[in-house]
Amino acid sequence: MNDIARRLEGCFAAVFPHLSPEQIRAARIESVPAWDSTSSVTLLAIVGEEFGISLDLDSLEELSSFDGIHAYLMNHIGND
């Protein structure tokens, strides 16, 4: 697991503390009952702060899973 994925796991854990690391890595908006619009905004704010970027809210569909957010970060900040 790369540094971006580890840091992203921490962001997810802050918003969804009940999820295990395995559940976090498999998380999708459809599979996490607590993942609603409020937690989406909170998660994206935490991710933005952690990585020092502004996430493009026009890409919300892309940002609706751990894998999607990870791919977005890889494309926008590179591979640590």
N, C-alpha and C positions, 0 to 999 in steps of 0.2 A: 504494500500500500504506500502510495506517495504522500508527501507532506501535505499537499492540497487536500487529499481525501481524509487524512487524520484531522486536519483543522476543521474540515467540513463536518466530520462526525461530531466534533465538539459543539459546533453550532446547532446541529440537530438535537444533540443531547440537552442543550440548554432550553430548547423549546418543547421537546418531547422526552422528558426525563424517564418515562416509564418504558421506553424502547431499549432493547438490548443492542449491542453493536451490530449484530447480524440483522436485526430488524431495521436499524437505521440504514444500513447499506442497501436494503431491499425496499426502502420506503418509497411509496408513491402516494399521491394525494388520495387516490381511491382506496388504498389499503390501510391508511392510518385514520381511524375515526375522529381523532382529535384535530386532524389537519383541516381547519376551516379557513375562511378568508382572514380572520384576525391572526391566526397562527402563521398564515402565509406571509402577511406583512411583517410580523415579528421576526420570522425566520430570515426573510430577505434583508431586513435591517441588520440583524446580527451578522449575516454572511457579508454584507457590504462593509460593516465596521471591521470585521475580522480580516478581510482581504484588502481593505482600503479602496474599494471601488463602488460605483453606483451601478446597480443591476438594472438593466433595461426592462421596465415594467411592460413594455410591448411584447416581451418574450415570456410572459407568465406561463403559457402552455408548456414551453420548454423547461421552465423552472418548477415543474410540479412533481419532481422525483429527485431522490438523491443523485441518481445517475445523470439526470438532466442538468442539475445545478453543477455537478462535478464537471461535466463536459463543457458547460458554459464557462466555468472558471478556467479550465485548461485552455480554452480558446482565447480568453481575454487576459489572462495573466501569465500563461505559460506553464511549463512543467518544471516544478521544483525538484 
